[in-house]
Amino acid sequence: MEDGYYIGRRWEDTDILVKIFQSFDILELTSGIAHVCSAWRMACCDPLLWKTLDLSMMKLNFIKIPLEPYVYVDGRSDKILTRLLKISMSLSRGNITTLIFHFNLFMSDEQLTYTAERCPQLRRLVLPAWNRIKKTGICKAIRAWKDLESLTMPGIANPPYLMEEISKNCKNFRELKIMGPCDKFFASTLATFLPTLKVLSLRCLMLYKEALIIVLDSLPHLEVLNISHCLLIEVLPPPGPKKVVSEIDQSIIEKASRLREFLTCMNDSCTMCQRTKIDEGLMRWYRYEEGLWKADEFFSVGNKLCGPPLPNNCTTSGAKPNIDNIGCQDTSRHAVDWFYVSMALGFVVGFWSVCGPLLLNKKWRIMYFQFLDHMGYKLKGVVSL
């Protein structure tokens, strides 16, 4: 039309919106801005916004319990997480390649399965806690992630089923970060099912010396090994006790010489080394600076583990806890919480102290119900006044 105006879609408007939305966090992106208009929804679904779904700032309200899964998550928190995951999966349209969860974000089997089915292109998963996830749930998720390359996970007592599932389904898997104890059994499992592993991070945990030797001897493709701030344990022949190793011996250094990078720190003046010793190799991350659990000494272009680069020199300012988080719950040890145990025992003792005599003695039972009737009449009289 020569005399009129052409009314059409301006592609630069969408580009500008995407640029603006890139500055939003996940809570802002899922707060309802996609419902403003069709143009905003189109911008909210742009793949640039959904390469990474970072929920490392989100925590659930939970309490520690003495039995499996060792945590009880508040129902309202569960609903909020489910809602956020559903909106994110809808907007991302299967474009998410990186998923990061907080160590206090305890996903359920249903939430993990729902997410896995809608993130088929996932390459990197940071899931440091899975108390509520069963064996069937994590295996089903792994089967959906054929392109998985990198995993950050907690320590587990029975690793073969998981490593075998990764070996069968994730042919490009190359990076693993453990946030729990690494013993001989765990190391042997890695050697059996993941012999092509290239990057392994075992920082800030309890590491057995024999496990370290297995890793160095049995992972021929390993290029990077990070054991910074580990509590290195040597098991002496019976009846000898376990011993904390203060420095790495020459035989291990020689075995590690083939690696491209071998990252270590066992300095008594190092803050992180002190913290690992205080926590006996089972880090209570809630005590320390927010986000510190994500950091890793190994950082390079293309590294998919997690966290920003750390300085080469360890800090020596003293192992001071983050007092703002002291009140948080610790689930890393799965220890018995004696408060809940004593509460349950108190209830049982109190119940049978009252009800036991009534069940055994008919005369007392009659007198008890007569007393209740008498109190009922008194209460009715007070209410009627």
C-alpha positions in Angstrom: 0.0 0.0 0.0 1.6 3.2 -1.2 -0.6 5.7 0.7 -1.0 3.7 3.9 1.2 2.2 6.6 2.3 -1.3 6.8 1.4 -2.8 10.1 3.4 -5.9 10.9 5.3 -7.6 13.6 8.5 -5.9 14.7 11.0 -8.6 15.4 13.3 -6.2 17.3 10.7 -5.8 19.9 10.9 -9.5 20.8 14.7 -9.3 20.9 14.5 -6.3 23.3 12.1 -8.2 25.5 14.3 -11.2 25.6 17.3 -9.0 26.6 15.2 -7.6 29.4 13.9 -10.9 30.6 17.5 -12.3 30.7 18.1 -10.1 33.7 15.2 -11.7 35.6 15.6 -14.7 38.0 13.4 -17.8 37.7 10.9 -16.5 40.3 10.3 -13.4 38.3 10.1 -15.2 35.0 7.4 -17.6 36.3 5.5 -14.9 38.2 2.9 -14.4 35.4 4.6 -12.0 32.9 4.0 -14.6 30.1 0.3 -13.9 30.5 0.6 -10.1 29.7 0.2 -10.6 26.0 1.2 -13.0 23.2 4.4 -11.0 22.4 5.5 -11.3 26.0 4.7 -15.0 26.1 6.7 -15.5 22.9 9.7 -13.7 24.5 9.3 -15.7 27.7 9.6 -18.9 25.7 12.8 -17.9 23.9 15.5 -20.7 24.2 18.1 -18.1 25.3 16.2 -17.8 28.6 16.0 -21.5 29.3 19.5 -22.9 28.7 19.8 -23.0 32.5 17.2 -23.5 35.2 18.9 -22.4 38.3 17.0 -23.1 41.5 20.0 -22.9 43.8 18.4 -19.9 45.6 15.2 -21.8 46.4 14.8 -23.9 49.6 11.9 -25.9 51.0 10.6 -25.7 54.6 11.4 -29.0 56.2 12.1 -30.7 59.5 14.5 -33.5 60.2 13.0 -36.8 61.2 14.7 -40.0 62.5 13.4 -42.4 59.8 13.8 -42.4 56.0 13.7 -40.2 54.1 15.1 -38.3 57.1 13.2 -35.1 56.1 9.6 -34.0 56.2 8.8 -31.3 53.7 6.0 -28.8 54.3 3.1 -29.4 52.0 2.9 -25.8 51.0 6.6 -25.7 50.0 6.0 -28.8 47.9 3.1 -27.2 46.0 5.2 -24.1 45.4 8.0 -26.1 43.9 5.6 -28.2 41.8 4.0 -25.1 40.4 7.3 -23.5 39.6 8.5 -26.6 37.8 5.3 -26.9 35.8 5.5 -23.2 34.6 9.2 -23.5 33.9 8.7 -26.7 31.9 5.9 -25.1 29.9 7.9 -22.0 29.0 11.2 -23.8 28.3 9.7 -26.1 25.7 12.3 -28.7 26.2 15.3 -26.4 25.8 16.8 -26.7 29.3 20.4 -28.1 29.2 21.4 -27.3 32.8 19.5 -27.9 36.0 20.8 -26.7 39.4 19.0 -27.4 42.7 19.8 -26.2 46.2 21.1 -28.8 48.7 18.0 -28.1 50.8 15.6 -28.5 47.9 14.3 -32.0 48.5 12.6 -33.1 45.3 10.1 -36.0 45.3 10.0 -38.8 42.8 7.1 -37.3 41.0 8.7 -33.9 40.7 12.0 -35.4 39.3 10.2 -37.6 36.8 8.0 -34.8 35.6 11.1 -32.6 35.1 13.1 -35.3 33.4 10.4 -36.1 30.8 10.3 -32.4 29.8 14.1 -31.8 29.7 15.3 -34.3 27.1 18.3 -32.2 26.2 19.7 -32.0 29.7 23.5 -32.1 29.8 24.4 -31.0 33.3 22.6 -31.8 36.6 23.4 -30.4 40.0 21.3 -32.3 42.5 23.2 -32.4 45.8 20.3 -34.0 47.9 17.9 -36.7 47.0 16.6 -37.9 50.4 13.0 -38.2 49.0 14.0 -39.7 45.6 13.8 -43.5 45.4 16.0 -45.8 43.3 13.2 -46.2 40.7 12.8 -42.4 40.4 16.4 -41.5 39.8 16.9 -44.4 37.3 13.8 -43.4 35.4 15.2 -39.8 35.2 18.6 -41.0 34.0 17.0 -43.0 31.2 15.4 -39.8 29.9 18.7 -37.9 29.9 20.5 -39.5 27.0 22.8 -36.4 26.6 23.8 -36.1 30.2 27.5 -35.2 30.5 27.9 -33.8 34.0 26.4 -34.7 37.4 26.8 -33.2 40.9 25.4 -35.7 43.5 25.4 -36.6 47.2 27.2 -39.6 48.5 25.2 -42.8 48.4 25.5 -46.1 50.1 24.8 -48.3 47.1 26.2 -46.6 44.0 26.3 -49.5 41.5 22.7 -49.2 40.3 23.1 -45.5 39.5 26.5 -45.8 37.8 25.3 -48.7 35.8 22.3 -46.7 34.6 24.5 -43.8 33.6 26.9 -46.1 31.8 24.0 -47.7 29.8 22.1 -44.5 28.9 24.5 -41.5 29.0 27.2 -42.2 26.4 28.7 -38.7 26.6 29.0 -38.7 30.4 32.4 -37.3 31.4 32.2 -35.2 34.6 31.2 -36.2 38.2 31.2 -34.3 41.4 30.5 -36.1 44.7 29.3 -34.3 47.9 29.6 -37.2 50.3 32.1 -39.8 51.5 34.2 -41.6 48.9 35.3 -45.1 50.0 36.8 -48.1 48.3 33.4 -49.4 47.3 32.4 -46.1 45.6 35.8 -45.9 43.8 35.6 -49.5 42.6 32.1 -48.8 41.3 33.4 -45.8 39.3 36.2 -47.9 37.8 33.7 -50.7 36.8 30.9 -48.6 35.2 32.5 -45.2 34.3 36.1 -46.0 33.2 36.0 -43.2 30.6 35.4 -40.5 33.2 37.5 -37.4 32.5 36.8 -35.0 35.4 36.2 -36.0 39.0 35.7 -33.6 41.9 36.0 -35.0 45.5 36.5 -31.7 47.3 35.6 -31.1 51.0 34.7 -34.7 51.9 36.0 -37.8 53.6 38.2 -39.6 51.1 39.8 -43.0 51.9 43.4 -43.4 50.7 42.7 -46.8 49.1 39.8 -45.2 47.2 42.1 -42.5 45.9 44.6 -45.1 44.7 41.8 -47.0 42.9 40.7 -43.8 41.2 44.2 -43.1 40.0 44.9 -46.6 38.9 41.6 -47.6 37.3 40.3 -44.5 35.5 42.7 -44.3 32.5 40.9 -41.5 30.8 40.8 -39.2 33.9 42.3 -35.8 33.1 41.3 -33.7 36.1 41.0 -34.8 39.8 40.1 -32.3 42.6 40.7 -33.5 46.1 41.1 -30.1 47.7 40.2 -29.8 51.4 39.5 -33.5 51.8 39.8 -35.4 55.0 42.1 -38.1 53.8 41.7 -41.3 55.8 44.1 -44.3 55.8 42.8 -47.6 57.2 45.6 -49.4 59.0 45.7 -53.2 59.2 43.7 -54.7 62.1 43.7 -54.0 65.0 45.0 -50.6 64.0 42.6 -47.6 63.9 41.8 -45.3 61.1 44.3 -42.5 60.6 43.9 -39.0 59.2 46.7 -38.4 56.6 48.3 -35.0 56.9 50.0 -34.9 53.5 50.0 -36.8 50.3 52.8 -39.3 49.9 55.1 -39.5 47.0 53.6 -42.7 45.5 50.2 -40.9 45.0 51.9 -37.9 43.5 53.7 -40.1 41.0 50.4 -41.8 40.1 48.7 -38.4 39.6 51.5 -37.1 37.4 49.8 -38.3 34.3 46.8 -36.1 35.0 46.3 -32.7 33.3 45.3 -31.2 36.6 45.6 -32.6 40.1 44.1 -30.2 42.6 45.0 -30.6 46.3 45.0 -28.6 49.5 45.8 -30.1 52.9 46.9 -26.9 54.7 46.0 -26.6 58.4 45.8 -22.8 58.0 43.2 -23.1 55.1 39.7 -22.2 56.1 38.0 -24.8 54.0 40.4 -27.5 55.3 39.6 -26.5 58.8 35.9 -26.7 58.1 36.1 -30.1 56.6 38.0 -31.3 59.7 35.4 -29.7 62.0 32.6 -31.4 60.1 34.5 -34.7 60.1 34.4 -35.0 56.3 30.6 -34.5 56.1 30.2 -30.8 55.3 27.3 -29.0 56.9 27.0 -26.4 54.1 24.2 -24.5 55.8 26.7 -23.2 58.3 28.7 -21.4 55.8 28.4 -18.7 53.2 25.4 -19.0 50.8 26.5 -20.5 47.5 29.8 -21.8 48.8 28.8 -25.4 48.2 28.6 -24.7 44.5 32.2 -23.5 44.2 35.0 -25.7 42.7 38.7 -25.1 42.2 38.5 -26.6 38.7 37.2 -23.9 36.4 37.7 -23.5 32.7 35.8 -22.7 29.6 33.4 -25.5 29.0 33.7 -26.9 32.6 30.2 -28.1 33.5 30.6 -28.9 37.2 29.4 -25.7 38.9 30.4 -22.5 40.6 32.7 -19.6 39.8 36.5 -20.0 39.8 38.2 -20.0 43.2 41.4 -18.1 43.9 44.6 -20.2 43.7 45.6 -19.3 47.3 43.4 -20.8 50.0 42.0 -18.4 52.5 43.4 -18.5 56.0 41.1 -16.2 57.9 39.9 -19.0 60.2 37.0 -21.4 60.0 34.1 -19.1 61.1 30.6 -20.4 60.4 27.9 -18.3 58.9 25.8 -17.5 62.0 22.8 -16.5 59.9 22.3 -20.1 59.0 23.0 -21.8 62.3 19.3 -22.5 62.8 19.0 -24.5 59.6 18.5 -28.2 59.7 21.4 -30.6 58.9 20.4 -33.7 56.9 23.9 -34.7 55.7 24.4 -37.3 58.5 21.0 -38.8 58.7 21.5 -38.8 62.5 18.7 -39.6 65.0 17.0 -36.4 66.3 16.5 -37.3 69.9 13.9 -34.5 70.4 11.4 -36.3 68.2 12.4 -39.7 69.7 11.8 -38.4 73.2 8.5 -36.8 72.2 7.2 -40.1 70.8 8.4 -42.0 73.8 6.7 -39.5 76.1 3.5 -39.8 74.3 3.6 -43.7 74.5 4.4 -43.6 78.2 1.8 -41.0 79.0 -0.9 -42.8 77.0 -0.4 -46.1 78.7 0.0 -44.6 82.2 -3.6 -43.2 81.9 -5.3 -45.8 79.7 -3.5 -48.9 81.0 -5.1 -48.9 84.5 -8.5 -48.1 83.0 -8.3 -51.2 80.7 -7.3 -53.5 83.5 -9.6 -52.3 86.3 -13.3 -52.2 85.8 -14.0 -50.2 89.0 -11.5 -47.5 88.0 -13.0 -47.4 84.5 -16.5 -46.7 85.9 -15.2 -44.1 88.3 -13.3 -42.4 85.4 -16.4 -42.1 83.2 -18.5 -40.9 86.1 -15.9 -38.2 86.7 -16.1 -37.2 83.0 -19.9 -37.0 83.2 -19.7 -34.8 86.3 -17.2 -32.4 84.6 -19.4 -32.3 81.5 -22.4 -31.1 83.6 -20.2 -28.5 85.2 -19.1 -27.2 81.8 -22.6 -27.0 80.5 -23.6 -25.0 83.6 -20.7 -22.5 83.0 -21.6 -22.1 79.3 -25.3 -21.6 80.0 -24.5 -18.7 82.3 
